[in-house]
Amino acid sequence: MAELAGSLRKELNRYSPGEKLPSSRALVERHRVSPVTVSRALAALVAEGLVVTRPGAGAFRADRPPAGAPRPGDTSWQEVALSVETAGEPVPRSVDASGVLATLAAPPPGILEFNGGYLHSSLQPERALAAALARAGRRPGAWGRPPVEGLPELRAWFAREVGGPSGALGASDVLVTAGGQSALTCALRALAPPGAPVLVESPTYPGMLAAARASGLRPVPVPVDADGVRPELLADALRVSGARVFVCQPLFQNPTGAMLSAERRREVLTIAREAGAFVVEDDFARRLVHEDAGPLPATLAADDPDGVVVHVCSLTKATSPSLRVGALAARGPVLERLRAIQVVDSFFVPRPLQETALELVGAPSWSRHLRHVAAELHTRRETLVTAVRRELPALELRHVPPGGYHLWLRLPQGADEAAFASAALRAGVAVAPGRPYFSAEPPAPHVRLSFASVAGTGELAEGVRRLRIACDEVLAG
């Protein structure tokens, strides 16, 4: 590399400042070196201020800086450092977090948030949280070091919530985590080595796809319909891919809102058990049930005595984005692996946060809050469904979920969902395009609309009115 850099340094005098240098391919052929060697030699010249690179355009001789002027930094060398070499070619190791960032970023002033992933502040139990935090702060030892697995009382509460009345799980089967995303990431790293396939629902939560790819895993899609994942396709995917992990959301799936039917619940567990595979159950929306939903099915973990299911849940969605307290529940040797990975990553969840969560769920106001959320989400869902069907007939709504906080809409075949999202933003509404929810090619353009992140039904109606403008702009004709 040093020899090539020296040769290129001498040749720079042939070029005027700003003139383009030969392409990397031409340099490979001329000097008979690998593409990686060329990239590193150019990076060395960039670091010296002799060359600048422009993505998609190539390398250019740098302009002569004015005497005494500081040289602007050039970080293009990082493209090589952040790549791996495969068959002599650098391969970027990028992670797409755009789908996650869309739900975390606050919208600009005047923009209605139809792409959010959390309850609006008016639906959050702010008074109850403040009171719980105050009580937690007065507890003896509140700022001390907690057990790495979590406070015993909080582990026991999660065990009752996940295991149900039958007592299928004990506190010793639970680890307290820093929210659901942390638990998902921990489970993926524990269950599959880098480079391994992992089966995912299609479509599915972009945050899980990003976590899988960041862990070096290869998401393999398995289609879902209104009754959840299709068991026959799950069995085929396990057999063909050799995957030993399947991640699913059996209750109010994100983004479709589907609920895994009773018959398919049994089939999924049987198929996974026979394949020797784990099922990661992301139970993110159990506390976002609507008041018209009826009795909810038990968790998959409650029906699984053999340790097939690794259960993930969280308090965050039903409370506040900043109450990042969740749980992992599992049986067998996998629990020790989960514990080890969590300890290495974060040591433990801060004790004041765990104490606050324990105070919150133990107070009488907790059940009142859940009933209030159930009623409000039902009202908002009905408002949005009615407005969409009346004002946006071009957008197809195939399923109305009795839980969760969003609707999944199919755009007309051939429509440009990115253009629709851009037009919606210009009209004053932030929506989530469907592409980030698919790990492979999507079957059609989609958009997801959240009804939990706005102030109320008035903003929902106004948002749909604005979306009509976007439809007229992008979908007309």
HELIX and SHEET records of a PDB file:
HELIX    1   1 ALA A    2  GLU A   11  1                                  10    
HELIX    2   2 LEU A   12  ARG A   14  5                                   3    
HELIX    3   3 SER A   24  HIS A   31  1                                   8    
HELIX    4   4 PRO A   35  ALA A   47  1                                  13    
HELIX    5   5 GLN A   78  ALA A   81  1                                   4    
HELIX    6   6 SER A   98  LEU A  104  1                                   7    
HELIX    7   7 SER A  121  LEU A  123  5                                   3    
HELIX    8   8 GLU A  126  ARG A  138  1                                  13    
HELIX    9   9 PRO A  152  GLY A  163  1                                  12    
HELIX   10  10 ALA A  171  ASP A  173  5                                   3    
HELIX   11  11 GLY A  180  LEU A  191  1                                  12    
HELIX   12  12 PRO A  206  ALA A  214  1                                   9    
HELIX   13  13 PRO A  231  SER A  241  1                                  11    
HELIX   14  14 ALA A  262  ALA A  275  1                                  14    
HELIX   15  15 ARG A  286  LEU A  288  5                                   3    
HELIX   16  16 ALA A  301  ASP A  303  5                                   3    
HELIX   17  17 VAL A  334  SER A  346  1                                  13    
HELIX   18  18 ARG A  351  GLY A  362  1                                  12    
HELIX   19  19 SER A  365  GLU A  391  1                                  27    
HELIX   20  20 GLU A  417  ALA A  427  1                                  11    
HELIX   21  21 ARG A  435  TYR A  437  5                                   3    
HELIX   22  22 THR A  457  VAL A  474  1                                  18    
SHEET    1   A 2 VAL A  51  ARG A  54  0                                        
SHEET    2   A 2 GLY A  58  ARG A  61 -1                                        
SHEET    1   B 2 SER A  83  THR A  86  0                                        
SHEET    2   B 2 GLU A  89  PRO A  92 -1                                        
SHEET    1   C 2 LEU A 112  GLU A 113  0                                        
SHEET    2   C 2 VAL A 429  ALA A 430  1                                        
SHEET    1   D 8 VAL A 174  THR A 177  0                                        
SHEET    2   D 8 GLY A 326  ALA A 329 -1                                        
SHEET    3   D 8 VAL A 309  SER A 314 -1                                        
SHEET    4   D 8 PHE A 278  ASP A 282  1                                        
SHEET    5   D 8 VAL A 245  CYS A 248  1                                        
SHEET    6   D 8 PRO A 197  SER A 202  1                                        
SHEET    7   D 8 ARG A 218  ASP A 225  1                                        
SHEET    8   D 8 GLY A 228  VAL A 229 -1                                        
SHEET    1   E 4 GLU A 396  LEU A 397  0                                        
SHEET    2   E 4 HIS A 406  ARG A 410 -1                                        
SHEET    3   E 4 HIS A 446  SER A 450 -1                                        
SHEET    4   E 4 ALA A 432  PRO A 433 -1                                        
END                                                                             
